[in-house]
Amino acid sequence: MSKCGLCGEDFGSESHMVIACKANTISKALYEKAACWMADYEEPCLLEETMPKEDIDQYLLDKAMDIMYEMYQIYSDSDGGRN
């Protein structure tokens, strides 16, 4: 049975739990992309200058899906997004 490198406890033990912070795996670029999306969502007037009003909702939805997919990729990687 494998042992934890931090405490030496068997991984199969019911009392063993390791929680790893993954916050540092989210890139600055992804934070900026999310911040820009939130700004556009709250005040779409700048988007209205560059695209038809009827396309804004779909654009915001597409961008939100891109952001969520990147987040999903980070947290679903078996190595915690450290590749």
C-alpha positions in Angstrom: 0.0 0.0 0.0 1.2 3.5 -0.8 2.1 6.0 1.9 1.6 9.7 2.0 4.8 11.6 1.5 3.6 14.3 4.0 2.6 12.3 7.0 3.5 8.6 6.2 -0.2 7.4 6.6 -1.4 4.7 4.3 -3.5 6.1 1.4 -6.1 3.4 2.0 -6.8 4.6 5.5 -10.3 6.1 6.1 -8.7 8.8 8.2 -6.3 10.0 5.5 -7.3 13.1 3.5 -5.1 15.3 1.4 -6.4 18.6 0.2 -4.4 20.4 -2.4 -4.9 24.0 -3.4 -5.2 24.4 -7.1 -5.7 28.2 -7.1 -2.2 28.8 -8.3 -2.8 26.8 -11.5 -5.3 29.4 -12.9 -3.3 31.6 -15.1 -3.3 35.4 -15.0 -4.6 35.4 -18.6 -7.6 33.3 -17.5 -8.3 35.7 -14.6 -8.1 38.6 -17.1 -10.4 36.8 -19.6 -13.0 36.2 -16.9 -12.7 39.8 -15.6 -13.2 41.2 -19.2 -16.2 38.9 -19.6 -17.8 40.1 -16.4 -17.3 43.7 -17.4 -18.8 43.1 -20.8 -21.7 41.2 -19.2 -22.4 44.0 -16.7 -22.0 46.9 -19.2 -22.2 45.7 -22.9 -22.2 49.2 -24.3 -18.6 48.7 -25.7 -19.7 45.5 -27.4 -22.7 47.3 -28.9 -20.2 49.6 -30.7 -18.5 46.6 -32.4 -21.3 44.1 -33.1 -25.0 44.0 -33.7 -27.1 44.0 -30.5 -28.7 40.7 -31.3 -25.3 39.0 -31.4 -24.1 40.1 -28.0 -25.9 37.4 -25.9 -24.5 34.6 -28.1 -21.0 36.2 -27.9 -21.1 36.4 -24.1 -22.4 32.8 -23.9 -19.6 31.6 -26.2 -17.0 33.4 -24.1 -18.4 32.1 -20.9 -18.2 28.5 -22.3 -14.6 29.1 -23.3 -13.7 30.3 -19.7 -15.6 27.4 -18.1 -13.9 24.9 -20.4 -10.5 26.2 -19.5 -11.4 26.0 -15.8 -12.7 22.4 -16.3 -9.4 21.5 -18.0 -7.4 22.8 -15.1 -9.3 20.9 -12.5 -9.8 17.7 -14.4 -6.2 17.1 -15.3 -4.9 14.2 -13.3 -1.8 16.1 -12.3 -3.8 19.1 -11.1 -3.1 21.2 -14.1 0.7 21.3 -13.6 1.6 20.2 -17.2 
